[in-house]
Amino acid sequence: MALGTGGGSGNLILCEVLKFHIDRNVLKDGVIEPDLIDLVGRNSANYYTRASHSSIFEIEKPIAKTGIGIDNLPDFIRNSHFLSANKLGNIEKMPQREDILNFIESARNAESLPQQNLDINSSDHFSIFQYALQLAESDKKKAAAMIELAAKKALEQNRTEFAINALLAIEIF
């Protein structure tokens, strides 16, 4: 299908792969190991992206269950330039308001770090979330940014339940 005629336009080709050949040396337990092949993606103009090492991440798929899907996430999560909604779309159900309130309360009651000692670059997602809760009383916008950072760090560790609860806390305060 032609997608325009001007600059930046191209063609979209949809196909069904019926057969392909693969070097067995790039397989690990029957799955293609991304670091063993040279994955290249086209960006624009003369720019390409090589997908390897730290740029590759894994998203565990639910077993015999379907996640809620990205389209069912709140707009501020789905449209975030900071987060990858892909992992969050795999959650089985959205937490209820009471669950989020309990999550916030447990974070407030946990032992916390003094605000002046928090280094957001090296701190864990839980400490950053606690700091954001403290900030929420005086600066909701900065608190929301800190919560997005905490959620991003949690997602990097496949802590999707923490990430979704933390993000939905933004809507509560």
C-alpha positions as CSV (number, residue, x, y, z in Angstrom):
1,M,0.0,0.0,0.0
2,A,1.4,3.4,-1.0
3,L,1.6,5.8,2.0
4,G,1.8,9.1,0.2
5,T,3.9,10.6,-2.6
6,G,5.8,13.4,-0.8
7,G,9.0,13.4,1.2
8,G,9.0,10.7,3.9
9,S,6.3,8.7,2.3
10,G,6.8,5.0,1.6
11,N,5.0,1.7,1.1
12,L,3.5,-0.6,3.7
13,I,3.8,-4.3,3.0
14,L,1.8,-6.8,5.0
15,C,2.7,-10.4,4.6
16,E,2.5,-13.8,6.2
17,V,5.9,-15.6,6.7
18,L,5.5,-19.1,5.5
19,K,9.1,-20.3,5.9
20,F,12.4,-18.9,7.0
21,H,15.9,-20.2,7.5
22,I,18.0,-19.5,10.6
23,D,21.5,-20.5,11.7
24,R,21.1,-22.8,14.7
25,N,24.0,-21.0,16.4
26,V,21.7,-18.0,17.1
27,L,19.2,-20.2,18.9
28,K,19.1,-20.7,22.7
29,D,16.4,-23.2,23.9
30,G,14.7,-22.9,20.5
31,V,14.4,-19.0,20.7
32,I,16.4,-16.6,18.7
33,E,18.9,-14.9,21.0
34,P,18.9,-11.2,19.9
35,D,22.6,-10.6,20.9
36,L,23.7,-13.4,18.6
37,I,22.2,-11.8,15.4
38,D,22.8,-8.3,14.0
39,L,19.4,-6.7,14.3
40,V,19.2,-3.4,12.4
41,G,16.2,-1.0,12.2
42,R,15.6,1.8,9.8
43,N,15.0,5.2,11.3
44,S,14.8,8.0,8.8
45,A,17.0,9.6,6.1
46,N,20.4,8.0,6.5
47,Y,19.9,6.8,10.1
48,Y,19.6,3.3,11.3
49,T,19.6,1.7,14.8
50,R,21.4,-1.4,15.8
51,A,19.6,-3.4,18.5
52,S,22.0,-5.2,20.8
53,H,23.0,-5.5,24.4
54,S,21.4,-2.9,26.7
55,S,19.0,-1.7,24.0
56,I,17.2,-5.0,24.0
57,F,14.8,-5.7,26.9
58,E,12.5,-8.6,27.7
59,I,8.8,-8.4,28.5
60,E,7.5,-11.6,30.1
61,K,4.2,-12.6,28.5
62,P,1.4,-13.8,30.8
63,I,0.8,-17.5,30.6
64,A,-2.5,-18.4,28.9
65,K,-3.9,-15.0,29.9
66,T,-4.3,-11.8,28.0
67,G,-3.2,-8.4,29.5
68,I,-5.5,-5.4,29.5
69,G,-3.7,-4.0,26.5
70,I,-2.0,-0.6,26.0
71,D,-5.3,1.0,24.8
72,N,-6.9,0.4,28.2
73,L,-4.2,2.4,30.1
74,P,-4.9,5.9,31.2
75,D,-3.9,8.5,28.5
76,F,-1.1,10.0,30.7
77,I,0.6,6.6,30.9
78,R,0.0,5.6,27.3
79,N,1.2,8.9,25.9
80,S,4.3,9.3,28.2
81,H,7.5,10.0,26.4
82,F,9.3,8.7,29.4
83,L,7.7,5.3,29.9
84,S,7.3,2.2,27.8
85,A,3.6,1.3,28.0
86,N,4.3,-2.1,26.5
87,K,5.0,-3.8,29.8
88,L,2.1,-2.1,31.5
89,G,-0.3,-3.3,28.8
90,N,0.5,-6.9,30.0
91,I,-1.1,-6.4,33.4
92,E,-4.2,-8.6,33.9
93,K,-6.3,-5.9,35.5
94,M,-6.1,-2.3,36.7
95,P,-5.7,-1.9,40.4
96,Q,-8.8,-0.5,42.2
97,R,-8.7,2.9,44.0
98,E,-8.6,1.1,47.4
99,D,-5.5,-1.0,46.3
100,I,-3.7,2.2,45.2
101,L,-4.6,4.0,48.5
102,N,-3.2,0.9,50.4
103,F,-0.1,1.0,48.2
104,I,0.5,4.7,49.0
105,E,-0.1,4.2,52.7
106,S,2.3,1.3,52.9
107,A,5.0,3.4,51.2
108,R,4.4,6.3,53.6
109,N,4.6,3.9,56.6
110,A,7.8,2.2,55.4
111,E,11.2,3.4,56.7
112,S,12.1,6.3,54.4
113,L,15.3,8.0,53.4
114,P,15.9,11.6,54.4
115,Q,15.1,13.9,51.4
116,Q,18.5,15.5,51.3
117,N,20.3,12.1,50.9
118,L,18.3,11.0,47.9
119,D,20.3,10.5,44.7
120,I,17.7,9.8,42.0
121,N,20.4,8.4,39.6
122,S,21.4,5.6,42.0
123,S,18.3,5.3,44.2
124,D,15.9,2.4,43.9
125,H,12.3,2.8,42.6
126,F,10.8,2.5,46.1
127,S,12.9,5.3,47.6
128,I,12.2,7.6,44.7
129,F,8.4,6.9,45.1
130,Q,8.7,7.7,48.8
131,Y,10.4,11.0,47.9
132,A,7.7,11.8,45.4
133,L,5.0,11.3,48.1
134,Q,6.8,13.8,50.2
135,L,7.0,16.2,47.3
136,A,3.3,15.8,46.5
137,E,2.3,18.1,49.4
138,S,4.2,21.0,47.9
139,D,4.8,20.4,44.2
140,K,2.4,17.9,42.5
141,K,4.0,18.4,39.1
142,K,7.5,17.5,40.3
143,A,6.1,14.6,42.3
144,A,4.4,13.2,39.2
145,A,7.8,13.4,37.3
146,M,9.5,11.6,40.2
147,I,6.8,8.9,40.2
148,E,7.3,8.4,36.4
149,L,11.0,8.0,37.1
150,A,10.3,5.5,39.9
151,A,7.9,3.6,37.6
152,K,10.5,3.5,34.8
153,K,13.1,2.1,37.2
154,A,10.6,-0.5,38.4
155,L,9.8,-1.5,34.8
156,E,13.5,-2.0,34.1
157,Q,13.4,-4.7,36.9
158,N,10.0,-6.1,35.6
159,R,8.2,-4.8,38.7
160,T,5.0,-4.0,36.7
161,E,2.7,-4.2,39.7
162,F,4.7,-1.5,41.5
163,A,4.9,0.6,38.4
164,I,1.2,0.7,37.7
165,N,0.3,1.3,41.3
166,A,2.8,4.2,41.6
167,L,1.6,5.7,38.3
168,L,-2.1,5.6,39.3
169,A,-1.2,7.2,42.6
170,I,-0.6,10.4,40.5
171,E,-4.3,10.6,39.8
172,I,-5.1,10.3,43.5
173,F,-3.1,13.2,44.8
